[in-house]
Amino acid sequence: MVSRNNHDQLSATFAALADPTRRSILLRLASGEISVTAIAEPFEMSLPAVTKHLKVLERAGLISRGREAQWRPCRLEGRALRDAAGWIEQVRRLWDERLGRLDDAQREVRSKEKKYVRRTK
């Protein structure tokens, strides 16, 4: 069972992941810690716009930001992603089970139909 706090965290995680720019930022951070300026380089948007995306990611617990003199490093934080992946895995298992039961029911119906057709010929 998912607690309310965990559910709220999942909502924040999925909301942050819904944006392609933020997903791209996370992919850039997957290779290691980099500065805000380096994160902003490939995007055709202002530094303040990139900073807004970083704040969303930080509030969702997907990244952390530091301060070392003039350098503002960002790093990927794995816990929120692991929690989201765990939730997705639970839902996947549930649907695999349900779809498996549906497949079994369909096979049973087809088998009965074949038997009925044979008897009526």
Secondary structure as the mmCIF struct_conf table of DSSP 4:
data_model
#
loop_
_struct_conf.conf_type_id
_struct_conf.id
_struct_conf.beg_label_comp_id
_struct_conf.beg_label_asym_id
_struct_conf.beg_label_seq_id
_struct_conf.end_label_comp_id
_struct_conf.end_label_asym_id
_struct_conf.end_label_seq_id
HELX_RH_AL_P HELX_RH_AL_P1 ARG A 4 LEU A 17
TURN_TY1_P TURN_TY1_P1 ALA A 18 ALA A 18
BEND BEND1 ASP A 19 ASP A 19
HELX_RH_AL_P HELX_RH_AL_P2 PRO A 20 LEU A 29
TURN_TY1_P TURN_TY1_P2 ALA A 30 SER A 31
STRN STRN1 ILE A 34 SER A 35
HELX_RH_AL_P HELX_RH_AL_P3 VAL A 36 ALA A 40
TURN_TY1_P TURN_TY1_P3 GLU A 41 PRO A 42
BEND BEND2 PHE A 43 MET A 45
HELX_RH_AL_P HELX_RH_AL_P4 LEU A 47 ARG A 59
TURN_TY1_P TURN_TY1_P4 ALA A 60 GLY A 61
BEND BEND3 LEU A 62 LEU A 62
STRN STRN2 ILE A 63 ARG A 65
STRN STRN3 GLU A 68 GLU A 68
TURN_TY1_P TURN_TY1_P5 ALA A 69 GLN A 70
STRN STRN4 TRP A 71 TRP A 71
STRN STRN5 PRO A 73 LEU A 76
HELX_RH_AL_P HELX_RH_AL_P5 GLY A 78 THR A 120
#
